[in-house]
Structure formats: C-alpha cells, structure tokens
Amino acid sequence: MSVSWKQTRDRGSPWLIDVIIWIILNMGRTTGRIFLFPIVSYFILTSKTRHYSWSYLKKNFKTQEQKNINNKKPGISELFRHYYSFSNMLLDRVYFLTGKIADFEIKIHNEKLLMDYVQQGKGLVLLGSHLGNFDALRVLAKNNKEIKVRALMYDSEQQNINRAFEKLNPELKKDVIHIGSPDAMLKVQEDIVQGYIIGMLADRVEQDNRAVQCDFMGQKAVFPTGPLIVAHLLKAPVIICFALHRKSNQYDIYFHLLSDKMDLKRETRDQQLHQYVQKYVSVLEEYACRYPYNWYNFYDFWQEYD
C-alpha cells in the first residue's frame, strides 16, 4: 500500500522546526542559513523520505530534458539542495509570518491580473501548492491594503509546522477557515462578497472521492477536485499562484488565470473538473521544472511504493 502525505510523519519534524525558529530569533537569517547545512545533512541521513525526493528529482530532471530546459542528471548535491531549500523555506516563513519582510526582494509577475479583480472589489479563489512558499504573498498584502487574504484548509493540514508558527504568532488563526467546521462555507461566502482572496493549496488529496488522475512529469498522479468545487459553489474567479524562491532573499510570485468564473455544468461536471485540474497541473509542472528545488511534497506523490 502506498504511503500518503498524512502518513509521512517526519515531514516538518518538530525538532527541526524548533531549531530553525530558535536560530532565526537569536541569530538572524544570514547566520541561520549557515546553520542549516549541518541540520540538513543530519536530516538527509536520518529521514525516511529520501527516496521520495530522489523519485521526484529524477522525474523533474527527465521532464526538463524533454522540454529542452536542462539535460543534467540529479546527484547527491541536488538531493542536498532539495532539502536545504525546504529548510530555508521554513526559515523564511518565520520572517513572512512575523512581518519581518524588509530585507526580501519580491518580484511580481502579472500582478495586474490579480489587482484588476481586487480593485473591482471582487473576491476570488487563489490556488497554490506545496511548490514554493505561499506565505510570501503576505508581502504583497502588507504593501497593498486593498488585498485581503484568508486561507481555507482542512484541520488535518495543521501539522507540526503550522502549529509551531501559530504559537509564534497567535494572530494567524484569524486568517484561517477550517473546512468541515459547521460555518466554514458561510464564512467563505461572506468573505468573497467582501472582496477577500481565498487561498487554497491544490496539490494534496484529502478525500479520495474528490480527486482525479492527471498527467504530471511523465506519469499519472492524483490531484484533488475539492478546491475547484468550492470555487464553483462561490461562482468565483480562480487564479493560480506560485511564490517561488529564486536565490538568497529573492522570490518570484506568478499569477495565471484558470477561470474568470468557475461555473460547472451538471451534465459535463466531471469532464470540466478534469480539464481544469489538468490545466492547473500543467502550470504546476512548468514552474516545478523552472524551480525544481521548491517542491516540498516529501511523500509517495505518484503512489509508486507498495
């Protein structure tokens, strides 16, 4: 039986999170990035997720070769870079979540797409993923008071990482709506009417009966349809967004329109859902190939291991 993301226990290990937070609060970002080297080395040697990273990197580099982007083969240095990027993302999340953003350089691509909706007072659904650092969007929201963001997620997604960050900044709870709570959809509908951006991560399956298989890096992989069903119920625009770490303190944020109004027809609903999810997945693949070390799904994503 393949291992799901919910069964991979050492993703975001508590000790790693606590150490990184302590480093940030006591030593600063530059020193913290240096201290990540021994931490990452130990994590690679002891983590059970290495083969998932290898599997992803091999698929990614093969896809890059097919797209004529790169013809390298992943080695131990690429494995290290993958885990280092993950640890650095945790480090940067602390800064984004606590408002310490002055030292970051954020380049925004196609910002007009988002701002056209914001300036009209229209709420929308923003589809992200575990590719990159979605919290980098807080920089955009902080610099523009017109932008109001709320996250919609399952309570089970509140893993060790999120709980640690909530302790660091209790105000974060106000920015989250938990799917499954009695008034979740009512809150979301109210937020959309008030012009909120509802952020959801759309690359991990929570409910098996709300998922489709899509082509991703040369193989079939399962992706959730739940986020698009929510957008359909809201009749809201859907924008794909990735906030990707380029180097050092530099990030790129990209926006792509998936649908100006998610409106699924009853007779073709399943077909439409599959088409929309595949479009999302194709954009995800494009950026995963361009920013390969920003991928933070350390589990059996393609369901290959029995």
Phi, psi and omega in degrees: 000131182290158183264124179274170180295332182284343180263353181272093194288332186267015170291126182061052182304138183305319183295322180295317180297313182297319180296314181297317179297318179298316180300314182298313185290335185251338187235342181092169188290316182298311177296321179300319180296328177291317181292343179293335183302305178294327179296313181295320179300315179295319182296320179295319182291331186252343185285144176273003184262005183304316184292335176289321176296314178302314182300314179298312183299320179297316179296318182297312183291327176293320178294320176301318179297318179294330179269004181060035177268320187198145178240023177285161173247137182290138177231196183296327179294324178291323176298316179298315181299325180297310180289325177296319178299320179297314180294321178294325176298317178298318178300312181292329178301322179300318179293315180296318184286337180257008175079012180269080191241001187299329185272001182265144175252113183248119177256123184254127181253131179062038180298329182302324179304312180290314187292333176300319178288316182300315183290339174274357181076019181272131172283157181207166176257129180248114182266117175249200180197182173270028168256111180093195186237094185299335181289348175298339178296341179297333177296316179297316181293323181291327182277350181221106185292347177287339184272121178238124187237138173225143179260137175248119184209161174285147180299330180292344176284349177281076183276193183304320183298307184295324179294320178297319181288330176292326176294323180291324181217089183302339181295343182298331182300331181290340183266006185237134171245127183269123175297135180103341176289150188306324185250020185301308183291328177296317178297318181296315179300318179296319180295318179299316179299326181274006175086020179284152168266121180260111182268134177222144174267130192240032182236007176232135184273125177261318181240119186300332182276002177236064183205157176223157175270134179229159176280122183216112180056047173084359180219166175281138175220154184264131179231149183283149173256349183308313180301323180284330175294320176299314179299322178296315180297329181273347186051044187253155172296153179233124178241135175273138182220136173229131175248105194244136180281122181270304177189156175044245182256022187252134178231150172245132175245127182241141175237137177223135178281126174264318179201135177288335175202113181284103183226100183271131178278138185304317186285339181236022187302311183297318179295316179296317179302314180298318180296316180294316180296319179297323177297315176301314182296322179296320177291320176302315179299318180303313183281331175296325178287326180282330180230067190298331185273000178274004183276120186239040173254091183264066177205184185283074189296320182268005178054054182262339189260128180256000000 
